[in-house]
Amino acid sequence: MRQVKALQLFHDLVNKNEPARLLGLDVGDKYVGLALSDFQNKIASPFSVLVRKKSNIDLMASDFETLISKYSLKGFVVGLPFSCHRVSTDAGQVKVFIDALSRTKKLQGLKYTYWNESFTSKNVELLLRPLNLNNAVHSKTMLDKFAAVGILQGYLDYVNRKMKLIETE
């Protein structure tokens, strides 16, 4: 895995003549929420939630390998909490997770970028509250999936706007 800048990840995708999608990740203590882009990389959709296996990161890397081949994934957009334009202390667990995935060497060639996820979970909580989800696990996994959508959609909106600006110059 190799970290690249946000625009570089998108630029690499659009310059290939093959279907390419992105996976948004909301990394938490217990779960990793996943969102999947469409093939035009314009729309993020809720996808799934993986149980975070801290004790065996190789299993998680294998899960990601399967997703990469099955869904033509070319990169990850990983939510990273910022506060006042600085990385917050909660970001440490996200970076530890990504570093551990990288060390497995199972995701060679995959590019990823970090994207500011500030307030993503809070916004999703406010949207889901009227649904009155009584099951705590179901509620938490819904929150994680939709937080990943917020992360990925924010990224997609940004890079698509930037690409349009570049094209019009």
Salt bridges, closest charged atoms under 4 A:
ASP12 OD2 - LYS111 NZ 2.52
GLU18 OE2 - LYS74 NZ 3.09
ASP63 OD2 - LYS53 NZ 2.86
GLU125 OE1 - LYS122 NZ 3.73
ASP144 OD1 - LYS140 NZ 2.82
